[in-house]
Amino acid sequence: MVHDLQLNKENAVAFYRTAYLGNPSKAVEMYVGEEYIQHNPVVGDGKRAFIDYFDEMARDYPNKSIEFVRVIAEGDLVALHTHQTWPGNDQYVTMDFFRFDTNGKIVEHWDSIQEVPSESKNGNPMF
């Protein structure tokens, strides 16, 4: 199976942006396949758990923003490198990985989230 890497990249960004900015039901409806395997330990497995988690986030933190710094695709995977800004100017760097099925739908997710430190021993930015 040959994956449309550009389309998968666009769909991963659209999925993440739609869910993150407050409409996880639409994100799941448009971009998720039959199953959704979640590897983030604070989010339950499956579509319903994903929607519930992001609905709660939208309710509790409506004034957050996200910038997509890098989007990389290979095979059935897309990686997103993002910069998130939360209320109180809390800054986070995230790395998200999505696996796509043969229909171009997201079926699995992994992530790593780190607060942007105020100091860096190497002086290099997180982005």
C-alpha positions as CSV (number, residue, x, y, z in Angstrom):
1,M,0.0,0.0,0.0
2,V,1.3,3.4,-1.0
3,H,0.2,6.2,1.3
4,D,-0.4,9.7,0.1
5,L,2.1,11.4,2.4
6,Q,1.1,14.9,1.7
7,L,-2.6,14.2,2.3
8,N,-1.8,12.3,5.5
9,K,0.2,15.3,6.7
10,E,-2.6,17.7,5.9
11,N,-5.1,15.4,7.6
12,A,-3.0,15.0,10.8
13,V,-2.7,18.8,11.1
14,A,-6.4,19.3,10.5
15,F,-7.3,16.5,12.9
16,Y,-5.1,18.0,15.7
17,R,-6.2,21.6,15.1
18,T,-9.9,20.7,15.0
19,A,-9.7,18.7,18.2
20,Y,-7.3,21.1,20.1
21,L,-9.4,24.2,19.2
22,G,-12.6,22.7,20.5
23,N,-14.4,20.3,18.1
24,P,-13.1,16.8,18.8
25,S,-16.3,15.2,17.6
26,K,-15.8,16.7,14.2
27,A,-12.1,15.7,14.2
28,V,-13.0,12.1,14.9
29,E,-15.8,12.0,12.4
30,M,-13.7,13.4,9.6
31,Y,-10.2,11.9,10.2
32,V,-10.4,8.8,12.4
33,G,-10.8,5.2,11.1
34,E,-12.7,2.3,12.6
35,E,-10.5,2.1,15.7
36,Y,-8.5,4.6,17.6
37,I,-5.6,3.3,19.8
38,Q,-4.3,5.8,22.3
39,H,-0.9,5.6,23.9
40,N,-1.1,8.8,26.0
41,P,-1.5,7.5,29.5
42,V,-3.8,10.3,30.6
43,V,-6.3,9.7,27.8
44,G,-8.5,6.6,27.6
45,D,-8.4,4.3,24.6
46,G,-10.9,4.8,21.7
47,K,-12.8,7.5,20.0
48,R,-15.2,8.3,22.9
49,A,-12.4,8.8,25.4
50,F,-10.6,11.1,23.0
51,I,-13.7,13.2,22.5
52,D,-14.3,13.4,26.2
53,Y,-10.8,14.4,27.0
54,F,-10.7,17.2,24.4
55,D,-14.2,18.4,25.3
56,E,-13.0,18.8,28.9
57,M,-9.8,20.6,27.7
58,A,-11.8,23.0,25.5
59,R,-14.1,23.8,28.4
60,D,-11.3,24.3,31.0
61,Y,-8.7,26.0,28.7
62,P,-10.5,27.9,25.9
63,N,-7.8,30.4,25.3
64,K,-5.0,28.1,24.3
65,S,-3.2,28.3,20.9
66,I,-1.0,25.9,18.8
67,E,1.6,26.4,16.1
68,F,2.7,23.6,13.9
69,V,6.4,23.8,13.6
70,R,7.2,20.7,11.6
71,V,5.2,17.9,9.9
72,I,7.0,14.8,8.8
73,A,5.5,11.8,7.0
74,E,7.0,8.4,6.3
75,G,5.0,5.2,5.3
76,D,1.9,5.1,7.4
77,L,3.1,7.6,10.0
78,V,2.9,11.3,10.5
79,A,4.9,13.2,13.1
80,L,3.9,16.7,14.4
81,H,6.2,19.0,16.2
82,T,4.1,21.8,17.9
83,H,4.4,24.8,20.1
84,Q,1.5,25.2,22.4
85,T,0.7,28.3,24.5
86,W,-1.8,27.9,27.4
87,P,-3.4,30.4,29.7
88,G,-0.9,32.1,31.9
89,N,1.6,31.9,29.0
90,D,2.6,28.3,29.9
91,Q,4.6,27.1,26.9
92,Y,4.9,23.4,25.7
93,V,6.6,21.6,23.0
94,T,4.9,18.4,21.8
95,M,5.8,15.6,19.5
96,D,2.8,13.6,18.2
97,F,2.9,10.5,16.0
98,F,-0.2,9.3,14.1
99,R,-0.5,6.0,12.3
100,F,-2.9,5.9,9.3
101,D,-4.8,3.0,7.9
102,T,-5.0,2.1,4.2
103,N,-8.0,4.4,3.8
104,G,-6.0,7.4,5.0
105,K,-7.7,7.6,8.4
106,I,-5.9,7.9,11.8
107,V,-6.0,4.8,13.8
108,E,-3.2,5.2,16.4
109,H,-1.5,8.0,18.4
110,W,1.6,8.4,20.5
111,D,2.9,11.7,22.0
112,S,5.5,13.3,24.2
113,I,4.9,16.7,25.9
114,Q,7.4,18.9,27.6
115,E,7.2,22.3,29.2
116,V,9.5,24.8,27.5
117,P,12.3,25.5,30.0
118,S,13.2,29.0,31.0
119,E,16.9,28.1,30.7
120,S,18.9,25.8,28.4
121,K,22.4,24.6,29.0
122,N,23.1,24.4,25.3
123,G,21.3,27.7,24.3
124,N,19.4,26.0,21.5
125,P,15.6,26.6,21.2
126,M,13.0,23.9,21.5
127,F,11.7,24.9,18.0
